[in-house]
Amino acid sequence: MGVGSVLASPAQISPIKSALFSEGDDMKKAAPAYNESGMRIIDITRPWSDQNVNGVDYGWYRIHLNIPKSLVKGKDFADFIQFNLGHIDDVDEVYLNGKLIGKTGGMPGDAGGYQSKWSVNRQYAVKSNDKAINWDGDNVLAVRCYNGNDPGGMFNAQGVTITVPELIEGVSITSGTGKNGKETVTVNNRYDKAVKGTLSIEEVDNETGKVLSQTTHKVSASASKPGVVSNLATSPGSFLRLKFTDDRTGKDVIARSHPKFILTPAAPAAPRFNTAAIYGVRPGSPVHYRFGVSGERPMTFSSTNLPEGLTINPENGALSGSLAKRGDYTFTVKATNAKGTAEQKFTIKVGDKIALTPPMGWNSWNCWGLSVTQDRVVSSAQALIDKGLADYGYSYVNIDDAWEAPERNPDGTIAVNEKFPSMKELGDWLHGEGLKFGIYSSPGDLTCGCYLGSLDHELQDAETYNSWGIDYLKYDWCGYGKKHALEPDRQVTSSYIRPYMLMGEYLRRQPRDIFYSLCQYGMADVWKWGEMVDANSWRTTGDITDTWESLYDIGFNRQAGLAPYAGPGHWNDPDMLIVGKVGWSDNLRDSRLTPDEQYTHIALWSLLASDMLIGCDLSQLDDFTINLLCNNEVNAVNQDILGIQADRDVLDGDIQIWSRPLSDGSRAIGIFNVGTTDRNVNLADYFKQLGITKLQSVRDLWRQKDLSTSDTDYFIPSHGVKFLKVSL
């Protein structure tokens, strides 16, 4: 057997995580007898860009595997087997022993042209009597991939598997809260044949893990008639553990209810400052800053010792102007409403460094994708203000791809398409509100969405951005990959640095500060040289999606060890937030992350000192998501002026502990349960690994309440977190 060969388990081929690979397109590679001598081994759990395969259009994988006849013996559905390949960027055709068994997306030569389907999970079924299967012998699974834009290739963290479905595998459990406030639990079955079993329901206190009640119900479920248990009374702050046990096989399907439970206490009606008391700007650059203050409106802002050259809008707290001389300028800002007054001593540091804390704001990509319009951007920016997010420091409003016209102006300057009537007017309006304005481009000739990039027009584009009032540039590798593939030094780190250094130089020539965000998926260890090209943040991974698998891989697997490369002015970026309504198109839906997973997501990104760019449609924010994003104590960890990123201090099975020191001498600690079962974890068991000898105070950041320093045993639900601030 060749690379990727495995032994069979009774119902599944063990996950295959490597394959033979070669670049280029040759349909002969689909044939079983193809000469593989020129192919090399590649990891199929990671995309091409993670493995120095960049700018490649086509690539082929070949996986050898034995498919035993025993795989289908005695199964409920022995008439077909299923190949599970995970995600592929962007288009694929899959051949089993030379026969096409599945295809997702459109290749450039297809009738409909190129159609990217990178986010679709590939599952292809083959009938058991298909002559393409070589039972109990060597089989070749050949995967043809087309990469429209890097990162490219297969990226299934679980590896490739072959399964034979059983009836119980068609079962899922869902739940929902009715208008009467009671829960309904439904046992679903995607198959017509009914499955019978027992549904166990436990009500569990979300904070303590105590089981409040337990019931069992006999149910039967088919595709046309699901099993329903309704009118379940639950207590506030509890969730339901759900388990369906199949009568015939004894196998279980486990789930839980996912009510959107709000942990963050309501903000006081009196003014409260929620943002870091420091801001960096270069000499002479325009200042656009909005003081983040929550509280009842209307509210007025003032300062008695504001430096000359600056003004503050008394109605919205927007600070503007410029300071020509280097140095630290400290002054006091006062916010007043009918309920009271609050003050903050604030320092503007005028020097060479901007982005002294990670950027907070919004980006259009995760919700609108290529369907973004100026109206939608304005709607989200207004919601940023109206729904109170601007009161917590969310200030960047960033347009991602699809704003560019099909052609440049006659003089070579970049132009906008019909969806964006005036970038300059949009920028002026945002600045008047104290918000910042972001834009998107690529060092290649085309962007990820095949719009015009900046190649050979870098200086012109930088100057145009300045004229529009741009404060942030996301610079996405995408189309540059094809140019890079032709460069003789493409395997050398300097070849990755070159296009980003060029734009960085032109941005610094502009008479305004432009936050420089490198989006190139972590290639060539960008964290080691990103600061050298004057970047303020750099993506450390490929794109994130709203699944636990993606969050776990990007947040937990890929960020450990990167803390030394982050600090004030330059930050690691594990990608945008995946909460709220997302969809990457006109078709938006709620994030597929559970509430516990969303608390984990925000806690981890805060610990990582990550860019905090919301990716959902802000006009559709619900109370849960607003409270998730507007916890001033959680956000303070992300915005801590010491700027030291957390690292993973403890890796103990499913328990991970990440921590970072804070500027007030305390420490932020996240205890994460990344496993599938709820856990009780005693922080004291890990004191030695964390360097803790004695706790002076412990505060639960999500609930904003003080905890005992002696009782450090915490209940942490599956995929959940206990987020603490401790004084030692």
C-alpha angles and dihedrals in degrees: 000000000000135000112322094024113150142178118252127248117207097264105013142033107242112256113281112215104174137048143170112271141187135173124239133048121278120148090207086077089074092065118098092228096051113140104250097185092109095051127096135209117265135180111247094195091070131052124249096260090063089057103046093263103131136157091016118144101192133023136169131215122197120195122186116206142162114232109199119209088227088072091082099034113124095355125143090235106031093154096085144021126215129223112209112198104163121214125347126192109248123328132358145186118195124204128191110203089335098315120114108239101168147001134188125190130002127291117219091253095051121109092253094042128227115346119176118220100168094141097054117104108231117229119161125184126209123190114246092234092053109126089219089077115087100203116214090000142084116301128185119217106195119191120195112200131191116198113204091181132354143299086058136169135049121332112174110147090200095053128229117311137180117214140176110218120236125199092253089057089067091061123100132167124222133177139190143176117247129213088266089061093247127123128246120199119200128194106208129194123192091199126080093226110089121241120207128204150112125295114208117198123192123182109213131189106241095217103040103025091230114154106237098183141350132203137169128211132188109229140173122203136187134162092267098038118034121192113255131193112182144176095046111167115218134183123240111269095023134112135198125247107209128196128175115194117199111230094214103046102019089229120144136223110202127197141142138217113259111207113176097246116190115221101170113092117232115270116251118261090235117082117280126181111227104176135081114274094232137075132179126216135163120243112281095004116132115261117227111173135144120204108232107226125157124203143093117322141262094061131168128213129206144158129200097198104036112159116254110265095040132091132186124213104233093210103050106014094244111161117206142164130069142267119217101188124074119241145077118301114195124187140151124253121201126201120192135183136156091282099052149290134283131189134201129190103223132192128201111198110206109199142089097306129082130172094050087171127029116278118261123198145082137301125196100220106084092052109028104020109178092348093075118134135181090250091055091049091051090048092053093045091051090049089051086062102034096047092048102248091123086059088066099049102272099141112141117094106191128189111208127196127332102052094103126102119238091249137026123246117271090262091054098254118139117258133201125239127240092275092070113054096182130001091185093056091046091051093048092051093049092048091050087060092049091252128130130237124227133189138186136228143144135235086230130080089257135031126230089273091049094254122135116294130198101257109143090359100071097124093044091051093048089052091047091051089052091051091051092050096248115178100179135037123195105199111197122200096214109113093028090070093080092052090045091053089062096049115107093223095046093129092056121090092233090067089062092045097050102075093043094047090052095055091040090058093051093047091055090054091063119098092236137060113260116185106228115217118186113209107188102121098250097296118167090008092289091189088070095058107017093099090051091064090050093254119159096203139001134199112247097194146017123283119308123228130196097264131105090236091058094042092049095047096045099035103037107020101040105038102055111110096018097099095098091063098056130079144121108329097016127056140180111242120205089182137267129320118273102204130112123023112343135160111142088238144040089297106081126183138170116282111270090225114106118238090258090051090050092053087050091049096053094041092051094045089050091052091047092056084233130169104272103214115159113222103191134091102275093200089067099047115144125209093260094057093043091053090045091056098036105058102126094200093051092046090049089064091055091045097043108143094223085072098204112151120224122251132197108270098170131036108175110158107286093353118090125176120198122182142173134189117245131215094251091060095259127111133233114220129188117195106196129192105202093172131098097248130066115256142197111219127188110209089203089069088068101040092111094052090047095046092242120148101164136002118226094182140355125201128187102223098197094049093033094223135122118251135201117279091212102043101064098156109120135186111228118184123219110291088004137122143217105213113198141176111206134186115210 
